Structure formats: structure tokens, C-alpha cells
Amino acid sequence: MTSMRRVPRRMVAKAKGRVQGVGYRSFCADEAMRLHVDGYARNLGDGITVEVVGEADEPTLRRFVEKLREGPPFSRVDGVDFRWEEATGEFRGFEAVI
């Protein structure tokens, strides 16, 4: 019997809407820890976008993106666009960058 190895990937997402000042980055960090995703979330300078970078296997990252689309209470996520990249393994844990 062979086992399938889960290959790590990198997902780079941009969440737009009311996602700054409402606990969205902390929400991302909590969900990332629950799902075992390494990376970070940080506000972008436009006041309406949070960039989220995560590394894990693709099925886990797809679940993570669905959570990013939900967001925490008091947020309003108008959309989450993301792209795939090669994982680098540079992250250990997940950080809500201030």
C-alpha cells in the first residue's frame, strides 16, 4: 500500500473589504494555527486590503481560503483573490504582522 505525500504549496491572497481594524489579521492567525498553515497576514496601505501568505498542502490552503472569505464578526469580506506559488519553507508558524 502506498501513501500519498502532501506536497507543500504557497498561496498568496488579497482580501478586500472591511478587513482592517476589525480583527481580520488575528482571525487569519487563529485559523492558520488551527489548520497548521505557516505564513503571515498584513494590512496593505490602501486601507481596504489584507495580504495573506500561507504555506501548507493544497487541500489545507483551499480550506484556509474559504475561512478568509468568511472573516471574523464585524468584518465584511468583499472578495479574496489568490494565486499559487512554489513553497519556500521560510515560515515557522503564522504571524499577524503589525
C-alpha atoms as a printed R data frame, in Angstrom:
   type eleno elety resid chain resno       x      y      z
1  ATOM     1    CA   MET     A     1   0.000  0.000  0.000
2  ATOM     2    CA   THR     A     2   1.383  3.419 -0.920
3  ATOM     3    CA   SER     A     3   0.637  6.637  0.920
4  ATOM     4    CA   MET     A     4   0.145  9.959 -0.810
5  ATOM     5    CA   ARG     A     5   2.616 12.592  0.286
6  ATOM     6    CA   ARG     A     6   1.131 16.042  0.596
7  ATOM     7    CA   VAL     A     7   3.327 18.493 -1.271
8  ATOM     8    CA   PRO     A     8   3.606 21.945  0.282
9  ATOM     9    CA   ARG     A     9   2.471 24.940 -1.754
10 ATOM    10    CA   ARG     A    10   2.346 28.665 -1.218
11 ATOM    11    CA   MET     A    11  -0.857 30.669 -1.520
12 ATOM    12    CA   VAL     A    12  -0.730 34.465 -1.807
13 ATOM    13    CA   ALA     A    13  -4.136 36.064 -1.182
14 ATOM    14    CA   LYS     A    14  -5.552 39.563 -1.047
15 ATOM    15    CA   ALA     A    15  -8.742 40.020  0.957
16 ATOM    16    CA   LYS     A    16 -10.666 43.234  0.259
17 ATOM    17    CA   GLY     A    17 -13.497 44.957  2.071
18 ATOM    18    CA   ARG     A    18 -13.821 45.964  5.719
19 ATOM    19    CA   VAL     A    19 -10.858 43.825  6.759
20 ATOM    20    CA   GLN     A    20  -8.638 46.364  8.522
21 ATOM    21    CA   GLY     A    21  -9.287 47.357 12.131
22 ATOM    22    CA   VAL     A    22 -11.792 44.545 12.726
23 ATOM    23    CA   GLY     A    23  -9.547 41.683 13.908
24 ATOM    24    CA   TYR     A    24  -9.119 40.118 10.480
25 ATOM    25    CA   ARG     A    25  -5.356 39.520 10.820
26 ATOM    26    CA   SER     A    26  -5.856 37.866 14.222
27 ATOM    27    CA   PHE     A    27  -8.662 35.786 12.723
28 ATOM    28    CA   CYS     A    28  -6.265 34.700  9.958
29 ATOM    29    CA   ALA     A    29  -3.637 33.735 12.539
30 ATOM    30    CA   ASP     A    30  -6.144 31.716 14.596
31 ATOM    31    CA   GLU     A    31  -7.404 29.839 11.524
32 ATOM    32    CA   ALA     A    32  -3.842 29.280 10.280
33 ATOM    33    CA   MET     A    33  -2.816 27.768 13.613
34 ATOM    34    CA   ARG     A    34  -5.916 25.551 13.645
35 ATOM    35    CA   LEU     A    35  -5.185 24.319 10.109
36 ATOM    36    CA   HIS     A    36  -1.365 24.185 10.513
37 ATOM    37    CA   VAL     A    37  -0.634 26.855  7.907
38 ATOM    38    CA   ASP     A    38   2.636 28.804  8.125
39 ATOM    39    CA   GLY     A    39   2.926 32.383  6.857
40 ATOM    40    CA   TYR     A    40   1.615 35.840  7.682
41 ATOM    41    CA   ALA     A    41  -1.204 38.373  7.296
42 ATOM    42    CA   ARG     A    42  -0.552 42.100  6.950
43 ATOM    43    CA   ASN     A    43  -2.515 45.235  6.144
44 ATOM    44    CA   LEU     A    44  -1.744 46.952  2.863
45 ATOM    45    CA   GLY     A    45  -1.562 50.720  2.677
46 ATOM    46    CA   ASP     A    46  -4.831 51.206  0.775
47 ATOM    47    CA   GLY     A    47  -6.925 50.769  3.951
48 ATOM    48    CA   ILE     A    48  -9.151 48.041  2.458
49 ATOM    49    CA   THR     A    49  -6.826 45.103  1.731
50 ATOM    50    CA   VAL     A    50  -5.089 42.443  3.809
51 ATOM    51    CA   GLU     A    51  -2.394 40.335  2.182
52 ATOM    52    CA   VAL     A    52  -2.234 36.749  3.423
53 ATOM    53    CA   VAL     A    53   0.597 34.374  2.543
54 ATOM    54    CA   GLY     A    54   0.352 30.764  3.643
55 ATOM    55    CA   GLU     A    55   2.242 27.537  3.121
56 ATOM    56    CA   ALA     A    56   0.777 24.059  3.590
57 ATOM    57    CA   ASP     A    57  -0.565 21.356  1.295
58 ATOM    58    CA   GLU     A    58  -3.096 22.493 -1.309
59 ATOM    59    CA   PRO     A    59  -6.243 20.974  0.269
60 ATOM    60    CA   THR     A    60  -5.416 22.712  3.556
61 ATOM    61    CA   LEU     A    61  -4.774 26.013  1.805
62 ATOM    62    CA   ARG     A    62  -8.097 25.748 -0.039
63 ATOM    63    CA   ARG     A    63  -9.863 25.339  3.331
64 ATOM    64    CA   PHE     A    64  -7.891 28.331  4.615
65 ATOM    65    CA   VAL     A    65  -9.042 30.485  1.675
66 ATOM    66    CA   GLU     A    66 -12.660 29.584  2.446
67 ATOM    67    CA   LYS     A    67 -12.126 30.811  6.012
68 ATOM    68    CA   LEU     A    68 -10.535 34.013  4.679
69 ATOM    69    CA   ARG     A    69 -13.712 34.597  2.664
70 ATOM    70    CA   GLU     A    70 -15.842 34.284  5.827
71 ATOM    71    CA   GLY     A    71 -13.778 36.564  8.060
72 ATOM    72    CA   PRO     A    72 -14.484 37.400 11.703
73 ATOM    73    CA   PRO     A    73 -17.579 39.154 13.091
74 ATOM    74    CA   PHE     A    74 -17.619 42.885 12.260
75 ATOM    75    CA   SER     A    75 -15.667 42.315  9.036
76 ATOM    76    CA   ARG     A    76 -17.121 42.439  5.555
77 ATOM    77    CA   VAL     A    77 -15.108 40.487  3.034
78 ATOM    78    CA   ASP     A    78 -15.971 41.680 -0.458
79 ATOM    79    CA   GLY     A    79 -13.603 39.229 -2.119
80 ATOM    80    CA   VAL     A    80 -10.462 37.138 -1.815
81 ATOM    81    CA   ASP     A    81  -8.223 36.723 -4.845
82 ATOM    82    CA   PHE     A    82  -5.330 34.294 -4.596
83 ATOM    83    CA   ARG     A    83  -2.592 32.698 -6.624
84 ATOM    84    CA   TRP     A    84  -0.365 29.654 -6.205
85 ATOM    85    CA   GLU     A    85   3.405 29.786 -5.905
86 ATOM    86    CA   GLU     A    86   6.142 27.334 -5.004
87 ATOM    87    CA   ALA     A    87   6.602 26.897 -1.261
88 ATOM    88    CA   THR     A    88   9.905 28.129  0.153
89 ATOM    89    CA   GLY     A    89   9.654 26.766  3.690
90 ATOM    90    CA   GLU     A    90  10.804 30.116  5.078
91 ATOM    91    CA   PHE     A    91   7.991 30.411  7.662
92 ATOM    92    CA   ARG     A    92   7.709 28.789 11.081
93 ATOM    93    CA   GLY     A    93   4.207 29.402 12.383
94 ATOM    94    CA   PHE     A    94   1.893 32.221 11.381
95 ATOM    95    CA   GLU     A    95   2.249 35.908 12.189
96 ATOM    96    CA   ALA     A    96  -0.285 38.739 12.178
97 ATOM    97    CA   VAL     A    97   2.126 41.476 11.081
98 ATOM    98    CA   ILE     A    98   1.543 44.887 12.648
